Amino acid sequence: MFEVEPEMKKRSICVLGASGFVGRHLVNQLVKEGCRLRLIVRHPERHRDLTVWPGVAVVDADVHDPEALKRAFAGCDTVINLIGILNENRKTTFQATHVDLPRKIVQACVAQDVTRLLHMSALNADAAKGPSRYLRSKGKGEDIVHAASAQGLRVTSFRPSVIFGPGDHFFNRFATLLKFAPIVPLACPEARFAPVYVGDVVHAFITALRDKATAGERYDLCGPRGYTLRQLVEYAARVLDIDRIIIGLGDSLSRLMAGIMQFAPGTPLTPDNYLSMQVNSECKEEFPAVFGIQPTAIEAVVPFYLNKRDQRARYYDYRRIAGRD
Ligand SMILES: NC(=O)c1ccc[n+]([C@@H]2O[C@H](COP(=O)([O-])OP(=O)(O)OC[C@H]3O[C@@H](n4cnc5c(N)ncnc54)[C@H](OP(=O)(O)O)[C@@H]3O)[C@@H](O)[C@H]2O)c1
C-alpha cells in the first residue's frame, strides 16, 4: 500500500503539452479520474476538441513568458510538463524548450505554491554525456526540475524510449512512408529501441499522482523487449500487409541521409536524430515495480490502429486496448 497524494477528484492540474500525442492520451485518462484540468495551449483554435471534456479549461498562454506562466498556474496544485520537440526550427530551439522552459516552470510553480511537478524527459537524457543536443538538453531540463526539490517542489520525471499507440509519431510515420515508397532506404537500421505503450506511460503518470513515494524519482520507461529499427519497420510493413524492399544504410550513408533529410518537408531525419540513435534506447531495468504493471507489447496494440485510416482510434480507452480491467 502506498502513501497517497490528495484524492484525484480534489486535484487541480495544469497540463503543458496537452495538445500533443501523449498529452491527449493523458488528458483523456485524467478526465476519467475526475481531476480538474487546466490545459495551457498556444493555439486554442486548433484544439477546440479539447474543450468538450468535462472539468477541462483550455487556457491560451505563452508558456515562455514567465509572467503568463505564473498567471496560468494560479490555483493549480500540480503541474504536468509534456512539452518537447524532436527537431529545432526557426521558431524554437532545444535550449528554449527543454532547458529554459523547465526553469521557468519551476519558478512559476514556486511562486504559485504548486507542490507537485511531473516532468517528461527521455531515455538516455544526460546533460553531460548525451550523444546529441536533443538528449543533452533533455538531461539539463531534468536536472533543473529535480533541483527544485530544495524549494519544496515534489518532482517526478519520466524517461521513456520511443512511445507507441494510436496517434503516435513513430509507427504512423513509417506507415505513411511504407505506403508510398516501394523501396525504403533506412538510416541507422541497427539502432535499438524498446517501444513503450502510451497507455503504460499514462498509467505511470497517474500512479505518480497517487503515490507520494514517487517524488524525487526519475523513471526509465520501456516496453517488454528491444528491437532494431529495421525490425520495427519490417513489423509495420507486416501489420500493413504490404511487401516493401527495406535497404539498411551503413553508417556513412546514414549520416549523409540525415544531412539531406533535415531539409525535406516534415524534417524526417536530422544529423541530431542520427546522433541520438548512436545509443541504444533500451532500459537497463524492468518496468519500475512501483507502477504495478507488466508493460504492453507492440503486438498487442499496433495492429489495432496502424492499418486503419481512421485515427479516431487515438481516443480509445487505453486499458481496453491493452486488455486491462
Ligand atoms: N513520443 C515519443 O516517442 C517520445 C519519446 C520520448 C520522450 N518524449 C517526450 O514526451 C513529450 C511528449 O511527446 P509527444 O510525442 O506527445 O510530442 P508531441 O505530440 O509533438 O507534442 C508536443 C507538445 O508540446 C507542445 N509544444 C512543442 N513545442 C512548443 C513550444 N515551443 N511552445 C509551446 N508548446 C510547445 C505542442 O504544442 P502544439 O500542439 O501547439 O504544437 C504539443 O502539445 C515530449 O517532451 C517528448 O520529448 C516523447
The ligand as an SDF file (V2000), in Angstrom:
LIG
                    3D

 48 52  0  0  0  0  0  0  0  0999 V2000
    6.6510   10.3870  -28.4900 N   0  0  0  0  0  0  0  0  0  0  0  0
    7.7710    9.7820  -28.1460 C   0  0  0  0  0  0  0  0  0  0  0  0
    8.1650    8.7230  -28.6950 O   0  0  0  0  0  0  0  0  0  0  0  0
    8.6040   10.3350  -27.0220 C   0  0  0  0  0  0  0  0  0  0  0  0
    9.7100    9.5990  -26.5510 C   0  0  0  0  0  0  0  0  0  0  0  0
   10.4760   10.1230  -25.5110 C   0  0  0  0  0  0  0  0  0  0  0  0
   10.1340   11.3450  -24.9300 C   0  0  0  0  0  0  0  0  0  0  0  0
    9.0570   12.0110  -25.4180 N   0  0  0  0  0  0  0  0  0  0  0  0
    8.7240   13.2910  -24.8030 C   0  0  0  0  0  0  0  0  0  0  0  0
    7.3590   13.2620  -24.4020 O   0  0  0  0  0  0  0  0  0  0  0  0
    6.7820   14.5580  -24.5160 C   0  0  0  0  0  0  0  0  0  0  0  0
    5.5080   14.4730  -25.3190 C   0  0  0  0  0  0  0  0  0  0  0  0
    5.8040   13.8990  -26.5830 O   0  0  0  0  0  0  0  0  0  0  0  0
    4.7010   13.8260  -27.7220 P   0  0  0  0  0  0  0  0  0  0  0  0
    5.0670   12.6530  -28.5620 O   0  0  0  0  0  0  0  0  0  0  0  0
    3.3390   13.9110  -27.1340 O   0  0  0  0  0  0  0  0  0  0  0  0
    5.0470   15.1430  -28.5360 O   0  0  0  0  0  0  0  0  0  0  0  0
    4.0780   15.9980  -29.4950 P   0  0  0  0  0  0  0  0  0  0  0  0
    2.9310   15.1900  -29.9740 O   0  0  0  0  0  0  0  0  0  0  0  0
    4.9750   16.6000  -30.5130 O   0  0  0  0  0  0  0  0  0  0  0  0
    3.5050   17.1160  -28.5370 O   0  0  0  0  0  0  0  0  0  0  0  0
    4.3390   18.1420  -28.0900 C   0  0  0  0  0  0  0  0  0  0  0  0
    3.5180   19.1160  -27.2880 C   0  0  0  0  0  0  0  0  0  0  0  0
    4.3910   20.1900  -26.9130 O   0  0  0  0  0  0  0  0  0  0  0  0
    3.8510   21.4240  -27.3940 C   0  0  0  0  0  0  0  0  0  0  0  0
    4.9660   22.2760  -27.8080 N   0  0  0  0  0  0  0  0  0  0  0  0
    6.0260   21.9320  -28.5700 C   0  0  0  0  0  0  0  0  0  0  0  0
    6.8560   22.9740  -28.7120 N   0  0  0  0  0  0  0  0  0  0  0  0
    6.3010   24.0000  -28.0230 C   0  0  0  0  0  0  0  0  0  0  0  0
    6.6820   25.3380  -27.7890 C   0  0  0  0  0  0  0  0  0  0  0  0
    7.8280   25.8380  -28.2940 N   0  0  0  0  0  0  0  0  0  0  0  0
    5.8730   26.1060  -27.0410 N   0  0  0  0  0  0  0  0  0  0  0  0
    4.7280   25.6280  -26.5320 C   0  0  0  0  0  0  0  0  0  0  0  0
    4.3050   24.3660  -26.7170 N   0  0  0  0  0  0  0  0  0  0  0  0
    5.0870   23.5690  -27.4530 C   0  0  0  0  0  0  0  0  0  0  0  0
    2.9670   21.0570  -28.5720 C   0  0  0  0  0  0  0  0  0  0  0  0
    2.0190   22.0890  -28.7570 O   0  0  0  0  0  0  0  0  0  0  0  0
    1.2850   22.3500  -30.1760 P   0  0  0  0  0  0  0  0  0  0  0  0
    0.1810   21.3310  -30.2560 O   0  0  0  0  0  0  0  0  0  0  0  0
    0.8280   23.7400  -30.0890 O   0  0  0  0  0  0  0  0  0  0  0  0
    2.3490   22.1260  -31.2260 O   0  0  0  0  0  0  0  0  0  0  0  0
    2.3690   19.7290  -28.0650 C   0  0  0  0  0  0  0  0  0  0  0  0
    1.3130   19.9970  -27.1870 O   0  0  0  0  0  0  0  0  0  0  0  0
    7.8780   15.4440  -25.1180 C   0  0  0  0  0  0  0  0  0  0  0  0
    8.5370   16.1150  -24.0870 O   0  0  0  0  0  0  0  0  0  0  0  0
    8.8090   14.4680  -25.7650 C   0  0  0  0  0  0  0  0  0  0  0  0
   10.1430   14.9540  -25.8560 O   0  0  0  0  0  0  0  0  0  0  0  0
    8.2760   11.5530  -26.4240 C   0  0  0  0  0  0  0  0  0  0  0  0
  1  2  1  0
  2  3  2  0
  2  4  1  0
  4  5  1  0
  4 48  2  0
  5  6  2  0
  6  7  1  0
  7  8  2  0
  8  9  1  0
  8 48  1  0
  9 10  1  0
  9 46  1  0
 10 11  1  0
 11 12  1  0
 11 44  1  0
 12 13  1  0
 13 14  1  0
 14 15  2  0
 14 16  1  0
 14 17  1  0
 17 18  1  0
 18 19  2  0
 18 20  1  0
 18 21  1  0
 21 22  1  0
 22 23  1  0
 23 24  1  0
 23 42  1  0
 24 25  1  0
 25 26  1  0
 25 36  1  0
 26 27  1  0
 26 35  1  0
 27 28  2  0
 28 29  1  0
 29 30  1  0
 29 35  2  0
 30 31  1  0
 30 32  2  0
 32 33  1  0
 33 34  2  0
 34 35  1  0
 36 37  1  0
 36 42  1  0
 37 38  1  0
 38 39  2  0
 38 40  1  0
 38 41  1  0
 42 43  1  0
 44 45  1  0
 44 46  1  0
 46 47  1  0
M  CHG  2   8   1  16  -1
M  END
$$$$
